[in-house]
């Protein structure tokens, strides 16, 4: 059985004080959750989140990282720095990073390999645009992103990877892929992992859906056989996140 993982991506929201206020309310409401719960705040709130959640079942993730340890990379944060703080997860290749900050399949792969070398759990995002879906290219786009992201990842490492299917057209738009659409793509992802590795690895890997997930649709999405979790944006900034964790 794959243990579900529900992760909240706060994006560019919540300063330190807002983080404290939210997590103090949240942590007592989700004791004994039957999922792996993860909060991914801004860099400036990571230490605060780690301190407040240290005696809970909620883990902390970062929203991005660089693939080198140090160097002339103004504005970047290394995986080693995240580990030093106590971060356990890191989102890699989110569509907003690809769209606005020139992330490529190559840089995503570099970050995945670096995260795994540090025992950080990468949440690797893949997904097609509306234009690509309308042209019927979604399977080619998504499976190619998966294949390129996992280049060099060993059989021993693949079980530590989480893949998040996030259709770009459903992120922050209020539109959600139907449970059938989401399941279809997550099935393609699992089949791609099987082709790259074996059925044992494909059955073990956890695949999330992300894209306007909320308390009204999470149960149906999570009922799909190839969906093992959710990467949640706006709903993770509200106490509704409790309902998602306890879906």
Secondary structure, 3 states (H helix, E strand, C coil): CCCCEEEEECCCCCCHHHHHHHHHHHCCCCCCCCCEEEEECCHHHHHHHHHHHCCCCEEEEECCCECCCCCCCCCCCEHHHHHHHCCCEEEECCHHHHHHCCCCHHHHHHHHHHHHHCCCEEEEEECCCHHHHHCCCHHHHHHHHHHHHCCCCCHHHHCCCEEEEECHHHCCCCCCCCHHHHHHHHHHHHHHHHHHCCHHHHHHCEEEEECCCCCCCHHHHHCCCCCCEEEECHHHHCCHHHHHHCC
